[in-house]
Amino acid sequence: MSMFTAIEGGQVLLTNRGVYQEAKLYKREGELFAQIKQGFARLLASNLTTAPGIRWKAIDGFIYAETAFGPQEPIPEEPKVQPRTRKLRAI
């Protein structure tokens, strides 16, 4: 069993010294990762990654939330509860 979950159809565009390559997109505990060679690099804010010299340029096939810590899986919004209204009766 893997600690990372592949995101179906998700991919990330990476660049290293001017060379661009596509990588599969993964998630773990809400954070997004790119598969690099035999490991994973976490995607950080300002298009940085945890891998030295590698930056990410775009994410495709997945809707993500941009945070101060980097792109993350969006937290689903709770459904808004409609306030109960009472019908007033004429006296």
Secondary structure, DSSP 8 states (H G I E B T S, - for coil): --SSEEEEEEEEEEEETTEEEEEEEEEETTEEEEEETTEEEEB-GGGBBSSTTEEEEEEESS--EEETTEEE-------------------
